[in-house]
Amino acid sequence: MKQIDFDGSYEFSQEVEVRVSAPKEFSLEQNYPNPFNPATTIKYTIPSFRDGEKIPVTLKVYDMLGKEINVLVNTAQSPGEYIIRFDGKNFASGIYLYSLRYGDYSAVRKMILLK
């Protein structure tokens, strides 16, 4: 890192090694904002699996009757944190569920669209 003082002089810091590891736990966070209009974000974490191997991930949105209304993610993903935007401008106000599936893991959360 380089530090520059007000008089224009500068100094470099010593080198620092940083190791970034893949997340260790599966998680599906609550969307934000909630309630929302017209869009919200959904954050989820995919843990390391067999040395970083990609695993199929699906993130779907359902109405309260269990009807699938939108597929946000349907692909193999590497371990890491992901943020997805859901735009509800073409949907009616109400309560919706979003479901994340990854290998043997699954989680469901509730979100509210208010227009």
WOSULFEN-V273355 format. One record per residue. N is the residue number from 1. RES is the residue in one letter. PSI is psi in whole degrees, -180 to 180 (* if undefined). OMEGA is omega in degrees with one decimal (* if undefined). BURIAL is b if it has 24 or more other C-alpha atoms within 12 Angstrom, else e. Layout:
# WOSULFEN-V273355
n={N:N}
res={RES:RES}
psi={PSI:PSI}
omega={OMEGA:OMEGA}
burial={BURIAL:BURIAL}
This chain:
# WOSULFEN-V273355
n={1:2:3:4:5:6:7:8:9:10:11:12:13:14:15:16:17:18:19:20:21:22:23:24:25:26:27:28:29:30:31:32:33:34:35:36:37:38:39:40:41:42:43:44:45:46:47:48:49:50:51:52:53:54:55:56:57:58:59:60:61:62:63:64:65:66:67:68:69:70:71:72:73:74:75:76:77:78:79:80:81:82:83:84:85:86:87:88:89:90:91:92:93:94:95:96:97:98:99:100:101:102:103:104:105:106:107:108:109:110:111:112:113:114:115}
res={M:K:Q:I:D:F:D:G:S:Y:E:F:S:Q:E:V:E:V:R:V:S:A:P:K:E:F:S:L:E:Q:N:Y:P:N:P:F:N:P:A:T:T:I:K:Y:T:I:P:S:F:R:D:G:E:K:I:P:V:T:L:K:V:Y:D:M:L:G:K:E:I:N:V:L:V:N:T:A:Q:S:P:G:E:Y:I:I:R:F:D:G:K:N:F:A:S:G:I:Y:L:Y:S:L:R:Y:G:D:Y:S:A:V:R:K:M:I:L:L:K}
psi={148:124:125:124:169:-29:2:-11:155:163:140:141:168:155:142:132:130:130:127:122:159:153:150:-14:144:135:148:114:162:139:157:132:164:114:163:161:117:-9:157:165:146:128:137:160:130:122:168:139:120:65:40:10:141:141:143:134:136:137:114:154:136:151:179:-11:-1:7:129:124:-17:140:113:-35:135:73:164:134:151:162:144:-176:140:146:126:141:131:123:116:19:-25:11:155:156:146:-173:133:157:144:139:132:129:134:107:-125:-3:147:152:150:140:160:141:156:126:119:124:*}
omega={-178.9:177.5:179.6:180.0:-178.6:-179.7:177.3:177.3:-178.9:-178.7:177.4:175.8:176.5:179.8:179.1:178.4:-179.9:177.3:179.5:-179.4:178.7:177.4:-177.8:-176.6:173.5:175.5:173.0:-176.2:177.0:179.0:179.5:-5.6:177.8:4.3:-177.5:175.0:-5.0:-173.5:178.1:177.3:179.3:-178.8:176.9:-177.6:176.5:-178.1:176.3:-177.1:179.0:177.4:174.8:179.5:177.4:-179.8:178.1:179.9:172.6:174.8:-175.1:177.7:-178.5:171.4:-175.6:175.6:179.3:179.0:177.2:-178.2:-178.7:173.7:-177.5:179.7:174.3:-175.1:174.3:-178.4:175.3:175.6:178.8:176.9:-177.6:175.6:-178.2:177.4:175.7:179.4:-177.2:-175.5:-179.6:-178.5:179.8:174.3:178.0:179.5:179.3:176.5:171.5:-172.8:177.9:176.5:-179.0:-177.3:178.5:-177.7:171.9:178.3:-179.8:176.1:-178.7:175.5:-175.9:176.4:178.0:178.0:*}
burial={e:e:e:e:e:e:e:e:e:e:e:e:e:e:e:e:e:e:e:e:e:e:e:e:e:b:b:b:b:b:b:e:e:e:e:b:e:e:b:b:b:b:b:b:b:b:b:e:e:e:e:e:e:e:b:e:b:b:b:b:b:b:b:e:e:e:e:e:e:b:e:b:b:e:e:e:b:e:b:b:e:b:e:b:e:b:e:b:e:e:e:e:e:e:b:b:b:b:b:b:b:b:e:e:e:e:b:b:b:b:b:b:b:e:e}
